Amino acid sequence: MNLKSWKSHPLSVSVIRFWLGATWIYAGWNKATDAGFLNKSSAHYIGAQLTGYLSSSPISFLLKHMIEHASLFGWIVIISEFAIGIATLSGVALSLAAIGGASMSLILWLSATWTVKPYFLGSDSVYFVMWVALFLSFRSIKGEKLIPRFAERREFIKLSTTGFLAVVTALIGARFQSSSTSGANETATGAAIAKLSDIAVGQSLNFQSSDGTPAVLFRTKSGVYAYSRVCTHQGCTVEFKSQSSTLACPCHGAQFDPSQGGAVIQGPARQPLPKINIRVNGDSIELA
């Protein structure tokens, strides 16, 4: 650890530096230990989260490309959070770490918390400003380089060690994965999804099945049906389009018809959406 970098800052800056470094490590650990974060069948899947941001984010054109490779992007996020946190606390490539932290905060602000009003209730905008302020403070450290000299042996070893520790910590976190569940209308087998009387003919309802799969329920004149919302092409989360009465994938444009057993009506998907077994028990719609 570079103790000199800590001594060169006033206490107020050190407090912010410690908070941001520890928070980024915790954020990486939180994702690494979440069994649903990289699981395509989970409502917590990073691809499902990114899909949810598309309709409101000003950077939806970037998020679409992230969704296409959501699992890879998820690993990059986890390892980057560990690397930024470790570098910030240990004093390795401080300016570069601050740029990384600010970039991540900005992306989260423009996607995850863009709709939070007023803006100061969303933490990502605050973290972005904190990282920028920390970056400006790091630039005042004598000898601190904006871009490390990778050709120098000492710099290469420090950066390699930081990257190695980030990867190892991410893999260790994956060994401690625990399933977490959250979301509206979360259900277990036999539990009620909704009341039949609350859903009119032609309406749909998103819910989460017992294994964490994001799903959608439809009521038609002929009965009640439910399907997985995980696209059979590359695992993106489909959304119901009321104008066309289809389930559409935001990643590659695949479309499915819920009135025809979730059949594919437009590629590139080839397999229909899996059916979710449900039953009507009196006025209650339940998982079968």
ABEGO torsion letter per residue (X at the ends): XBAAAAAABBAAAAAAAAAAAAAAAAAAAAAAABAAAABAABAABAAAAAAAAAAABAAAAAAAAAAAAAAAAAAAAAAAAAAAAAAAAAGBGAAAAAAAAAAAAAAAAAAAAAABOBAAABAAAAAAAAAAAAAAAAAABBGBBABBBAABAAAAAAAAAAAAAAAAAAAAAAAABBBBBBEBGBBBBGBBABBAAABBBGBBBBBBBAAGBBBBBBBBAAEBBBBBABBAAAGBBBBBBAAAGBBBBAAAGBBBBAAAGGBBABOABABBBBBBBBBBBEABBBBX
